[in-house]
């Protein structure tokens, strides 16, 4: 497994397994155990996914040492603010049955992000979290929260796939030594993702699927990816992306697929803020 080195020296596997949209705890535990059996050691969960406990149970049942894993969780805005975020960090640790997390992120750029980030910094300095970061923050919000706090975010997890490649965003993240991590590396199948002619053509040259080409493209750009599947065979397929390399010409062909827009929603749009506020009863 290839690792990236975060700004504080912590090693993070470039390929992980995400558990978004697996709320059933029995099913999630089964999926994580399957992923571990395939070889995944980087697991990404979140408070909002309601499956931290299942991840923790799977880690225990695997029988592997805690140090073999890189575990990420995220604080949702309903737990933002210093005191609520501080308590939620401890609750996440309890649910995952661990003394520390390898990475914890602020899940969205809304509500009292500054209070929540102070709680993250405090937990980081206390050794409860090995690295801290943000998710869905645009470059301006990333720079702002980094410049006006003690610890600059080490990771920013944002929607990144071949149709929304975050070229400009990555330029700013590289400038500030913030690791770009992709959520939705397959755009959840939107835009007829798995039948894209370019991905299929490139894949045929390497005897790989469109999904494998899409993951390999991001990995060659130095982007961390956390594909999710509930099927073990697909987990294996997603894991088998280190035995081939895309040529410069193939990289350029995939770069040309970039539309520079979200397949979901724009986090900087007023309507998005209103949507999240409504979810939080505001």
One Martini backbone bead per residue (centre of mass of N, CA, C, O) as a GRO file, in nm:
protein
  282
    1UNK     BB    1   0.095   0.037   0.023
    2UNK     BB    2   0.043   0.363  -0.028
    3UNK     BB    3   0.169   0.663   0.113
    4UNK     BB    4   0.109   0.959   0.279
    5UNK     BB    5   0.243   1.272   0.398
    6UNK     BB    6   0.182   1.467   0.637
    7UNK     BB    7   0.266   1.768   0.778
    8UNK     BB    8   0.331   1.593   1.065
    9UNK     BB    9   0.426   1.286   0.946
   10UNK     BB   10   0.184   1.130   0.895
   11UNK     BB   11   0.065   0.825   0.779
   12UNK     BB   12  -0.143   0.774   0.477
   13UNK     BB   13  -0.341   0.596   0.308
   14UNK     BB   14  -0.440   0.632  -0.029
   15UNK     BB   15  -0.626   0.380   0.043
   16UNK     BB   16  -0.971   0.332   0.121
   17UNK     BB   17  -1.268   0.276   0.330
   18UNK     BB   18  -1.604   0.354   0.290
   19UNK     BB   19  -1.931   0.401   0.501
   20UNK     BB   20  -2.127   0.535   0.337
   21UNK     BB   21  -2.452   0.426   0.343
   22UNK     BB   22  -2.418   0.217   0.619
   23UNK     BB   23  -2.636   0.206   0.881
   24UNK     BB   24  -2.630  -0.085   0.920
   25UNK     BB   25  -2.450  -0.246   1.156
   26UNK     BB   26  -2.424  -0.534   1.047
   27UNK     BB   27  -2.344  -0.459   0.758
   28UNK     BB   28  -2.101  -0.281   0.826
   29UNK     BB   29  -1.934  -0.491   0.973
   30UNK     BB   30  -1.912  -0.683   0.735
   31UNK     BB   31  -1.773  -0.486   0.538
   32UNK     BB   32  -1.521  -0.425   0.706
   33UNK     BB   33  -1.423  -0.718   0.726
   34UNK     BB   34  -1.393  -0.754   0.424
   35UNK     BB   35  -1.191  -0.524   0.379
   36UNK     BB   36  -0.974  -0.636   0.564
   37UNK     BB   37  -0.939  -0.904   0.408
   38UNK     BB   38  -0.840  -0.764   0.145
   39UNK     BB   39  -0.645  -0.498   0.295
   40UNK     BB   40  -0.769  -0.284   0.445
   41UNK     BB   41  -0.659   0.003   0.681
   42UNK     BB   42  -0.853   0.229   0.578
   43UNK     BB   43  -1.111   0.398   0.764
   44UNK     BB   44  -1.425   0.574   0.684
   45UNK     BB   45  -1.609   0.786   0.896
   46UNK     BB   46  -1.908   0.914   1.083
   47UNK     BB   47  -2.145   1.051   1.270
   48UNK     BB   48  -2.364   1.073   1.032
   49UNK     BB   49  -2.358   0.754   0.960
   50UNK     BB   50  -2.421   0.567   1.213
   51UNK     BB   51  -2.129   0.353   1.227
   52UNK     BB   52  -1.899   0.356   1.440
   53UNK     BB   53  -1.963   0.096   1.603
   54UNK     BB   54  -1.917  -0.101   1.368
   55UNK     BB   55  -1.624  -0.036   1.323
   56UNK     BB   56  -1.524  -0.109   1.607
   57UNK     BB   57  -1.618  -0.404   1.600
   58UNK     BB   58  -1.449  -0.492   1.355
   59UNK     BB   59  -1.172  -0.430   1.468
   60UNK     BB   60  -1.191  -0.631   1.700
   61UNK     BB   61  -1.265  -0.892   1.525
   62UNK     BB   62  -1.000  -0.902   1.352
   63UNK     BB   63  -0.733  -0.908   1.561
   64UNK     BB   64  -0.590  -0.653   1.507
   65UNK     BB   65  -0.395  -0.408   1.557
   66UNK     BB   66  -0.451  -0.078   1.592
   67UNK     BB   67  -0.180   0.013   1.438
   68UNK     BB   68  -0.280  -0.099   1.146
   69UNK     BB   69  -0.468   0.152   1.151
   70UNK     BB   70  -0.670   0.403   0.971
   71UNK     BB   71  -0.884   0.635   1.141
   72UNK     BB   72  -1.184   0.804   1.042
   73UNK     BB   73  -1.360   1.100   1.143
   74UNK     BB   74  -1.663   1.314   1.190
   75UNK     BB   75  -1.795   1.627   1.255
   76UNK     BB   76  -2.102   1.748   1.295
   77UNK     BB   77  -2.271   2.050   1.314
   78UNK     BB   78  -2.449   1.955   1.566
   79UNK     BB   79  -2.139   1.948   1.718
   80UNK     BB   80  -2.078   2.230   1.725
   81UNK     BB   81  -1.867   2.373   1.914
   82UNK     BB   82  -1.669   2.329   2.167
   83UNK     BB   83  -1.826   2.149   2.373
   84UNK     BB   84  -1.970   1.955   2.172
   85UNK     BB   85  -1.717   1.859   2.025
   86UNK     BB   86  -1.564   1.747   2.265
   87UNK     BB   87  -1.782   1.533   2.338
   88UNK     BB   88  -1.793   1.392   2.052
   89UNK     BB   89  -1.509   1.280   2.049
   90UNK     BB   90  -1.547   1.088   2.289
   91UNK     BB   91  -1.786   0.935   2.162
   92UNK     BB   92  -1.633   0.825   1.918
   93UNK     BB   93  -1.421   0.667   2.074
   94UNK     BB   94  -1.624   0.483   2.214
   95UNK     BB   95  -1.758   0.356   1.962
   96UNK     BB   96  -1.469   0.261   1.834
   97UNK     BB   97  -1.281   0.153   2.059
   98UNK     BB   98  -1.068   0.401   2.123
   99UNK     BB   99  -0.796   0.623   2.214
  100UNK     BB  100  -0.771   0.693   1.900
  101UNK     BB  101  -0.732   0.895   1.615
  102UNK     BB  102  -0.592   0.960   1.304
  103UNK     BB  103  -0.860   1.121   1.202
  104UNK     BB  104  -1.026   1.448   1.213
  105UNK     BB  105  -1.323   1.613   1.097
  106UNK     BB  106  -1.490   1.868   0.956
  107UNK     BB  107  -1.770   1.806   0.763
  108UNK     BB  108  -1.858   2.119   0.759
  109UNK     BB  109  -1.876   2.486   0.674
  110UNK     BB  110  -2.074   2.515   0.929
  111UNK     BB  111  -2.132   2.701   1.173
  112UNK     BB  112  -1.918   2.644   1.457
  113UNK     BB  113  -1.611   2.594   1.346
  114UNK     BB  114  -1.419   2.727   1.556
  115UNK     BB  115  -1.501   2.573   1.808
  116UNK     BB  116  -1.451   2.291   1.687
  117UNK     BB  117  -1.150   2.335   1.616
  118UNK     BB  118  -1.050   2.375   1.904
  119UNK     BB  119  -1.121   2.087   1.990
  120UNK     BB  120  -0.934   1.949   1.790
  121UNK     BB  121  -0.670   2.075   1.886
  122UNK     BB  122  -0.685   1.968   2.175
  123UNK     BB  123  -0.692   1.665   2.099
  124UNK     BB  124  -0.425   1.669   1.949
  125UNK     BB  125  -0.243   1.768   2.189
  126UNK     BB  126  -0.350   1.509   2.369
  127UNK     BB  127  -0.355   1.242   2.160
  128UNK     BB  128  -0.648   1.164   2.034
  129UNK     BB  129  -0.524   1.291   1.764
  130UNK     BB  130  -0.302   1.274   1.488
  131UNK     BB  131  -0.509   1.429   1.292
  132UNK     BB  132  -0.637   1.724   1.125
  133UNK     BB  133  -0.950   1.857   0.968
  134UNK     BB  134  -1.148   1.882   0.668
  135UNK     BB  135  -1.479   1.925   0.496
  136UNK     BB  136  -1.596   2.106   0.227
  137UNK     BB  137  -1.373   2.319   0.189
  138UNK     BB  138  -1.287   2.591   0.061
  139UNK     BB  139  -1.003   2.762   0.016
  140UNK     BB  140  -1.087   3.014   0.184
  141UNK     BB  141  -1.176   2.853   0.439
  142UNK     BB  142  -0.913   2.703   0.484
  143UNK     BB  143  -0.727   2.947   0.523
  144UNK     BB  144  -0.880   3.083   0.752
  145UNK     BB  145  -0.870   2.846   0.965
  146UNK     BB  146  -0.557   2.823   0.955
  147UNK     BB  147  -0.458   3.121   1.020
  148UNK     BB  148  -0.670   3.141   1.295
  149UNK     BB  149  -0.491   2.903   1.406
  150UNK     BB  150  -0.254   2.681   1.525
  151UNK     BB  151  -0.361   2.444   1.328
  152UNK     BB  152  -0.332   2.327   1.030
  153UNK     BB  153  -0.482   2.164   0.811
  154UNK     BB  154  -0.407   1.830   0.675
  155UNK     BB  155  -0.706   1.790   0.563
  156UNK     BB  156  -0.924   1.775   0.260
  157UNK     BB  157  -1.253   1.665   0.207
  158UNK     BB  158  -1.363   1.624  -0.132
  159UNK     BB  159  -1.515   1.640  -0.418
  160UNK     BB  160  -1.356   1.379  -0.629
  161UNK     BB  161  -1.339   1.350  -0.984
  162UNK     BB  162  -1.335   1.342  -1.327
  163UNK     BB  163  -1.570   1.582  -1.326
  164UNK     BB  164  -1.424   1.689  -1.036
  165UNK     BB  165  -1.081   1.771  -0.992
  166UNK     BB  166  -0.970   2.016  -0.825
  167UNK     BB  167  -0.739   2.197  -0.940
  168UNK     BB  168  -0.740   2.467  -0.780
  169UNK     BB  169  -0.764   2.350  -0.498
  170UNK     BB  170  -0.494   2.190  -0.504
  171UNK     BB  171  -0.307   2.431  -0.530
  172UNK     BB  172  -0.370   2.541  -0.243
  173UNK     BB  173  -0.312   2.285  -0.082
  174UNK     BB  174  -0.015   2.259  -0.163
  175UNK     BB  175   0.077   2.533  -0.049
  176UNK     BB  176  -0.036   2.425   0.259
  177UNK     BB  177  -0.005   2.115   0.308
  178UNK     BB  178  -0.279   1.981   0.203
  179UNK     BB  179  -0.462   1.700   0.187
  180UNK     BB  180  -0.622   1.542  -0.066
  181UNK     BB  181  -0.957   1.409  -0.035
  182UNK     BB  182  -1.179   1.176  -0.169
  183UNK     BB  183  -1.512   1.204  -0.235
  184UNK     BB  184  -1.668   1.037  -0.472
  185UNK     BB  185  -1.480   0.887  -0.706
  186UNK     BB  186  -1.770   0.791  -0.870
  187UNK     BB  187  -2.016   0.987  -0.836
  188UNK     BB  188  -2.228   0.766  -0.770
  189UNK     BB  189  -2.272   0.708  -1.098
  190UNK     BB  190  -2.285   0.960  -1.230
  191UNK     BB  191  -2.279   1.037  -1.559
  192UNK     BB  192  -2.223   0.749  -1.649
  193UNK     BB  193  -1.944   0.659  -1.530
  194UNK     BB  194  -1.899   0.335  -1.608
  195UNK     BB  195  -1.948   0.431  -1.939
  196UNK     BB  196  -1.707   0.586  -2.006
  197UNK     BB  197  -1.517   0.594  -2.286
  198UNK     BB  198  -1.242   0.676  -2.171
  199UNK     BB  199  -1.223   0.475  -1.935
  200UNK     BB  200  -1.263   0.221  -2.110
  201UNK     BB  201  -1.025   0.259  -2.304
  202UNK     BB  202  -0.802   0.269  -2.090
  203UNK     BB  203  -0.874   0.000  -1.953
  204UNK     BB  204  -0.825  -0.192  -2.198
  205UNK     BB  205  -0.508  -0.141  -2.204
  206UNK     BB  206  -0.502  -0.276  -1.881
  207UNK     BB  207  -0.730  -0.463  -1.785
  208UNK     BB  208  -0.950  -0.245  -1.679
  209UNK     BB  209  -1.167  -0.062  -1.519
  210UNK     BB  210  -1.317   0.234  -1.482
  211UNK     BB  211  -1.278   0.244  -1.175
  212UNK     BB  212  -0.971   0.187  -1.172
  213UNK     BB  213  -0.892   0.431  -1.341
  214UNK     BB  214  -1.010   0.651  -1.157
  215UNK     BB  215  -0.832   0.582  -0.913
  216UNK     BB  216  -0.554   0.598  -1.048
  217UNK     BB  217  -0.568   0.892  -1.126
  218UNK     BB  218  -0.578   1.008  -0.839
  219UNK     BB  219  -0.325   0.870  -0.726
  220UNK     BB  220  -0.126   1.006  -0.938
  221UNK     BB  221  -0.213   1.294  -0.798
  222UNK     BB  222  -0.209   1.241  -0.473
  223UNK     BB  223  -0.495   1.120  -0.399
  224UNK     BB  224  -0.715   1.034  -0.170
  225UNK     BB  225  -0.911   0.726  -0.144
  226UNK     BB  226  -1.275   0.611  -0.056
  227UNK     BB  227  -1.418   0.361  -0.154
  228UNK     BB  228  -1.750   0.216  -0.190
  229UNK     BB  229  -1.864  -0.117  -0.089
  230UNK     BB  230  -2.074  -0.419  -0.034
  231UNK     BB  231  -1.877  -0.581  -0.228
  232UNK     BB  232  -1.608  -0.780  -0.225
  233UNK     BB  233  -1.527  -0.786  -0.524
  234UNK     BB  234  -1.518  -0.473  -0.547
  235UNK     BB  235  -1.307  -0.427  -0.335
  236UNK     BB  236  -1.085  -0.576  -0.487
  237UNK     BB  237  -1.087  -0.403  -0.739
  238UNK     BB  238  -1.021  -0.132  -0.590
  239UNK     BB  239  -0.738  -0.252  -0.480
  240UNK     BB  240  -0.638  -0.305  -0.795
  241UNK     BB  241  -0.420  -0.011  -0.847
  242UNK     BB  242  -0.083  -0.099  -0.831
  243UNK     BB  243  -0.032  -0.269  -1.131
  244UNK     BB  244  -0.053   0.019  -1.273
  245UNK     BB  245   0.003   0.282  -1.534
  246UNK     BB  246  -0.048   0.588  -1.646
  247UNK     BB  247  -0.011   0.776  -1.902
  248UNK     BB  248   0.020   1.092  -2.005
  249UNK     BB  249  -0.201   1.064  -2.223
  250UNK     BB  250  -0.416   0.943  -2.031
  251UNK     BB  251  -0.421   1.174  -1.830
  252UNK     BB  252  -0.514   1.390  -2.037
  253UNK     BB  253  -0.782   1.254  -2.117
  254UNK     BB  254  -0.903   1.272  -1.826
  255UNK     BB  255  -0.874   1.574  -1.781
  256UNK     BB  256  -1.090   1.644  -2.012
  257UNK     BB  257  -1.345   1.560  -1.819
  258UNK     BB  258  -1.347   1.820  -1.678
  259UNK     BB  259  -1.608   2.048  -1.536
  260UNK     BB  260  -1.586   2.193  -1.244
  261UNK     BB  261  -1.842   2.043  -1.113
  262UNK     BB  262  -2.092   1.938  -0.934
  263UNK     BB  263  -2.296   1.633  -0.874
  264UNK     BB  264  -2.456   1.776  -0.627
  265UNK     BB  265  -2.331   2.038  -0.443
  266UNK     BB  266  -2.277   2.372  -0.346
  267UNK     BB  267  -2.114   2.491  -0.060
  268UNK     BB  268  -2.138   2.815  -0.155
  269UNK     BB  269  -2.437   2.805  -0.157
  270UNK     BB  270  -2.715   2.926  -0.007
  271UNK     BB  271  -2.892   2.667  -0.041
  272UNK     BB  272  -2.701   2.481   0.118
  273UNK     BB  273  -2.714   2.621   0.388
  274UNK     BB  274  -3.020   2.593   0.419
  275UNK     BB  275  -3.028   2.285   0.414
  276UNK     BB  276  -2.851   2.233   0.667
  277UNK     BB  277  -3.018   2.404   0.861
  278UNK     BB  278  -3.274   2.233   0.835
  279UNK     BB  279  -3.150   1.967   0.940
  280UNK     BB  280  -3.081   2.139   1.223
  281UNK     BB  281  -3.342   2.327   1.289
  282UNK     BB  282  -3.300   2.645   1.149
   0.00000   0.00000   0.00000
